[in-house]
Amino acid sequence: MGSTPLLLAAMKGHVEIVKLLLARDEVDVNSQDKMGLTPLLLATMWGHVEIIKLLLTRDDADVNAENNDGCTPLLLGAMEGHVEIVKLLLTRDDADVNAKNNDGYTPLSMAALQGHVDIVKLLLE
C-alpha cells in the first residue's frame, strides 16, 4: 500500500518511465497507495492524458477502481473537467458511468455540480 514506482511516475506524468514499467509483466497496474489511489486514478487527477493512454493498453487496468472516497477514474475526470480523459475512459466497455462515490455522486452528477457542460454532454450520449 506504499507508493510504487508506477504510482509515482503516473502521478508526476513521467511517460517514458511508465512505458518502461508497463513493459514488465510483474508490475501491478492496479497498485494502490494508502488513499486507495491507483496509477489510473492519479493520472486522471493530474490530467496526464498520455499516461492514461498507456495504462489503458493494459487489459488488466481496472477502470472502475475506487479510492478511499469511492471515486472512480471516470468520476474524478468528470469532477476535474478533463474532457479528453473522460473520452478515453469511456472507450472501455467496462467503465461504469453510474458508479457512485461515498457521497452518492455519479460522474454525471459531479460534472453537473462542477459546471462541466462538455462532460455532461459526453455522459448523456
N, C-alpha and C positions, 0 to 999 in steps of 0.2 A: 504493500500500500504506500510505498515511498515514491519519490519521483524517479521514474526510469529515464534512460536516455531518450527514448521515443517521446515520452511525455514532455520533457524539457525542450526537445527540438521542435515538436509540434507547437508548443506554446510560443516559442521565440520565432517561428517561421523559417527555420533553417532547412530549406528544401533539399539540398544535397545530402545532408545528414539523415533526413527522413528517408530518402531514397536508399542510402546505404543500409540503414537499419531494417527497412521493409524487405530487402533482398534476403534477409536471414529468416529462415523458417521458424527458428526458435523465439523470435521476437513476438511478444504478446501485443497485438494491435489494440486490444481492449483493456490494457492495464489501467488501473485506477489509482489516483492519489488519495490522500486522506479525506478530501472533499467529494470523492466519488467521480472526479473528472477523468475522462479518458482522453487519448490524443485527439479524437474527433471532436469531443466537446470543447477542448482547449482551443483547437484550431478554429472552431466555429466562433467562440467567444472573441477571439482576437482578429477574426476576419481574414485568416490565411487561406485564400482560395486554392492556391497551388498545393498546399499541404493536404487539404480536403480531397482534391482530385487524386492525389497519391494514395491516401488512406482508403478511398472508395474503390481502388483497384483490387483491394484485398476482399475476397468474398466473405471472410470471417469478421470484417469490421462491422460492429453492431451499431446500426444507425438509430436504434431505439434505446441505447444505453442511457441510464439516468444517473445524474449526480445526486448528492445527498438531499437536494431540494426537490427531486423528482423531475428535473428538467432534462429533456432530450436535446440532441443537437438541433432538431427542427424547431423546437420551442425557443432555444437560445438564439438561433439565427433569425427567427421572427421577431424576437424581443429587441435584438440589436439592429434590426433593419438591414441585414446582409442579404440583399436580393439574389445575387449570384449564388451564394451559398445555399439559400433555400431552394433555388432551382436545381442545384446539384444534388441535394439530399432527396428531392422529390423524384429524381431519376431512379432511385432504388424502390423497387416494388414493395419492399418490406417496411418502408418508412411509415410510421403510424401518425397520420395527420390529426388524429383525435386523442392522442396521448395527453393526459393531464398531469400537471406538476402537483406538488403537495398542497398548493393553494387553490387547486381546481382550474387553473388556466390551461387552455389548449394553445397550440401555435396560432390559430385564428384569433382567439380572444386576446392573446398577448399582442399580436400585431395591431389589432384594433385599438387596444388600450394605448399603445405607443404611437399611434397615428401613422403607421407604415402602410400607406394605401397600396403600393405596388405589391407588397407581400400579401395583403388581404386579397387582392385580385388573383394572385397565383394560387392561394389556398382554396379559393372558391371555384377554380377551374376544374 
